[in-house]
């Protein structure tokens, strides 16, 4: 009578199978981890781009609604409708919503400047300031290494680094403004904005 021998895995076969399974698991986990890292990096880049787009859009919107409305500073001195140099700008613009229950001007005074590596928007709650008036600061974009502006003089048709020119009136506006942002990881963003500058009374009282 034949004896039947039970068939199974030897210890060596079990160890080999375990080793193969471990190697395959490690490869699969490495691939999955790489996919997760790639998705996280892509999401971070997209979020970074969205912040940049939002910041640029806010500045563009404000410049497109600039108005010829000079103001008074904290000491009572007249400030032109638009005042700027190579790395900061301040101007009056339309578009500040006013609830029906609140009587106020729809004109707003805003400014943009680079604070360290952070682009900030300054908003004044009044046009003609008191001695204690301070702006409300809003952070638009961090990681900005350069904020550069220049102004197209409509009279001479030349670009200048500061506005207004020496012989300009308080209500004079440049024909256009070009601004550039250098942003870590994204490079340079440049926009050229043609100013419309409608006349909006009242002027600053003498």
Buried (B, 14 or more C-beta within 10 A) or exposed (E): EEEEEEEEEEEEEEEEEEEEEEEEEEEEEEEEEEEEEEEEEEEEEEEBEEBBEEBBEBBBEBBBBBBBBBBBBEEEEBBBBBBBEEBBBBBBBBEBEEEEEEEEBEBBBBBBBBBEBBBBBBBBEEBBBEEEBEBEEEEBBBBBEEBBBBBBBEEEEEEBEEBBEEEBEBBBBBEBBBBEBBBEEBEEBEBEBEBEBEEBEEBBEE
